């Protein structure tokens, strides 16, 4: 049976891993992470063993006893999707435990991770704005044209879709980038009167 485990990195836990993940575990992949801000040390595991889930959770809690709750120990079923293993490499750290996984498999996990990172970077809001500005640099595209360009870009990369407010921000930023200085002044008037229709634009700064 296959599982993924997230375990808080508390003092002394690492020293018990060889004992805890013994003969009943045919595959073990473990990587240490520190979190986005570097202040949340924890381990990610991919496991194959003969424990049923409830028995495994009880077994693990019997060995890792310094804290409680899901933040401390989270165990989930794993369907074998390689993305669960590729995610382990997103902080650039190497496995602290590897059993039953080949070099070729680890290389594949790293490649998948690189591809995911590239897709995320390609679809980052700042990158989309930059690319759209370059694409439309000699044009004055309609609001709808920019909308369709963004949506097709995201679909081609298999990424999530933005909500209305995110889309509005992207389109507005792209439109502003494409204006000349003179056009930008008119654009300000248009935005102001659209947002604050109860007021009249009086000119000046």
N, C-alpha and C positions, 0 to 999 in steps of 0.2 A: 504494500500500500504506500502511496506517495503523498507527501505533505510538504508544505512550506512553513517555516517557523521564523518568527521574529522574536529575538531575546535581548533584553536590556543588558548592556555590557557592564556588569557589576564586578567588584573586586573578587578575584579568585575563580570566577566562572570558567575562564579559558583553561585553567589548569586541570579542570575536571572533564574536558571534552572527550579525551581519548577513552576515559572510563565510561562516561555516559553513553556515547555513541559507539558501542561495542559491536559484538558479533551479530546481534539481531538487526543491525543497520547495514544493508548491502550497498547503499549509496549515501554519501554525505558530502555536500558542498556547503562550505561556510565562508562568508566574507564579512569583514568588519567595516561598519560605516560610522560616521560621526554626525550625519545630518547636515542640512543646508547651511546652518550657522556654525557648525562645528561643535555644538554643545549638547549633542544628543547621541552619545556612543551606544551602539547596539550591533547585534549580529543578525545576518540573514542566513537561513539554512534552506537547502532543498534536500529532502530525506526520502529514502525508500527503506521500509522496514516491515516486520511482520506484526507490528502492533496495530490494533484497532484504534481509532481516533481517541475515544474516551480513555482507553488504557494508556495510550501514549501521553496524553495530557497529564494524567495522574502521575505517571512515571517521571515526566519532566519536572513537574511541580515538586516532586519529592527530592529532586536534586538541586533545583534552582530555587532557593528558599529565602533570598534576601529581600524580596518584594512580592507584591501581588498585583492582580489586575491585568487588563489587556496591554497596557503600555509596557508592562514588565515581560509578559510572555503571551504571544498570540500564535495559535496553531490553526492552520487551515488545510483543507484538502487541496491537492495539486493534481491537475489533469495532465501533467507532463508538458505543458506549453513551455517552449524554450525561452519565451520572453521573461518568465519568472526567474530563470537563471541569468539571462542577459542583463536584467536589471541590477544584479549584484555587482556588476562591473562599472556602474555609472559614476562612482566616486573615484575610479582609477586604482582601487586597492585590489590586491591579489588574495586568493583563498588562504585562509588560515588552516582549513581542513579540506582535504579532497580524498574521497574514497569512492571508487566505482565510476568515476568520470574520466574519460580519456583526454589526452592533450588536444585531439581534434575537436572534441565537444567543447572544451573551454575556448579554443580559438573561434569556434562558431558563435559561442555566446558573446564574445568580445566584438565580433563583426556585427551581430544583430544590435548590440548596444550602440556601436558607432553609427549604424544606420538610423536608429531611433533618435540619437542626439542630433544627427544631421537634419532629420525631418523636423524636429522641434525648433532647431535654429532657423530653418528655412521658413517656418510658419510663425516665428516670433513676430509680434505686432510691429516692432521697429523694422524688421527685415521686410515685411509685407509693404509697409509704407515706403521704404526706400526703393524696393523693386517696382512698385506701382508708379512712383514718381518718375523713375527712369523710363518705364515703359510708355507713359503718357506725356513725356516731357515736351513734345512738339504739338500737343493737342490741348483741347479744352473739353475734356470728356464730361458727358452728362452723369449725374448722380447714379443713375441706373447702370451705366456702363462700368463705372468703378465697382459697384456692388457685384455685378456679374463676374467681373475679373477676379475679385477676391474670392467669391464662392467657388469658382472653378479651380482656382489655385489651391484652395483648401481641400477640395474633393480629390484633386489629382494626387495630393500627398497623403490622402487617407486620414486627415486630421479632424479634430472636433470642429464644430461650427460655432461662431461667436453669437452672443445674444444681440438684441437690437442696439443696446447702448454701446457695446464694443464696436459694432459695425459703424455706427454713427461717428464715433471718434476716429476710426481709421479713414473713413471717407472724407471727413472734415479736414484731417491732417493732410491727406493727399491733395485735396482741392486747394488748400492753402499753399502747399509747396509748389503747385503748378502756376501760381499767379505771379505776374510781374508786379513791380512796386505799385504801378498805377492801378492795376487790376485788384491788387490786394486791398487798397483803400476802399474800392467799391464793394469788395467782398465783405469788409468789416461792416459797412452800412447794411448790406443784405442780411448778415447774421444778426446784427443788433436789432433790426426791425422785425426779423423773424422770431427772435427770442423774447423781445420786450415790446410787443406791439402796442402797449399802452403808452409808450414814449415815442417821441419824434426825434430822429437824428438831427442834431443841431450843427453838425460839422465841427471842424477843428480836431484837436487831439482827443 
